[in-house]
């Protein structure tokens, strides 16, 4: 009897499709389908109800002056469309079906168009962008996630993270998101190092990735992810020889981040940036800063820092010698041999001290250096 009633109601609606009372008739059909446990029929009727009576439909335009009918119809359309959208989205997640994501995307797009001022539209916008991301429509997804960054809400941080992921895909391909940790993704940071003092123009897509990282940092309170975004942006700057900009990112990690592993990696990038530019004073200063840092100066890295300090000190002196400051260089070579007696460079430092004293004819100093070295070796 209920099924027959549904057929009769359908004919009534079809006779006058834009009559003001049709939504009530249609809703009665939906309730009858639920009563006789015909879910498929009920779902089909609900989809038809939304299509026929949404706020931008011809029925709505025809009955725009009938406020009572509109007040009855639109809330029902809103609830049905919201529930159908979420059901399709859940099915998409469970099945990982592109077809399901397409249906969810279409439904959420309709919801946003029909109910732009609804309190649920914010959530619908997030799920629509997620569907676009899953469907590889990255440009749209990035645009829609970016819109959510200016709005307070539960999806703001995740939207910022998605913008980073999409920017990474656009810069490096899908391998970017397949990396175990995106912040450690290999971006060939050691290219462009034959002329380290020359900055290379950063391609637009990698600039966008830096901007996405910076935006994430500006809104996220999660220190772990915060540091990883700093590291990723720092590596891109480093790749193109923007060492000052890179070191700001790396130094922020070293200063503020508690986990040692990422801090040590950041410190290595900072030190290498000075070494590449042959800035021995800068290298020496930062290495000494790091060796005083209890978090950093442990185990193998402590020994690495000590070695860097030795080499940087030696190269600083060599620069003085090259600039013709032979007496100062000779004194510093002598001091180096005393300060680092076990260094592989100690013997060379003594030789260079003596040679420089000889070149400027300071025989007393030359003899004293020889005597002191022989005495130290004998002892």
Buried (B, 14 or more C-beta within 10 A) or exposed (E): EEEEBBEEBBEBBEEEEBBBBBBEBBBEBBEBBBEEEBEEBBBEBBBBBBEBBBBEBEBBEEBEEBEEBBEBBBEBBBEBBBEBBBBBBEBBBEEEBEEBBBBBBBBBBBBBEBBEEBEBBBBBBBBBBBBBBBBEBBEBBBBBBBEBBEEEEEBBBBBBBBBBBBBBBBBBEEEBBEEEEBBBBEBEBEEBEEEBEEBEEBEEEBBBBBBBBBBBBEEBEEEEBBBBBBBBBBBBBBBBBBBEBBBBBBBBBBEEBEEBEBBBBBBBBBBBBBBBBEBBEBBBBBBBBBBEBEBBBEEEBEEBBBEBBBBBBBBBBBEBBEEEBBBBBBBBBBBBBEBBEEBEBBEBBBBBBBBBBBEEEBEEBBEBBBEBBEEEEEE
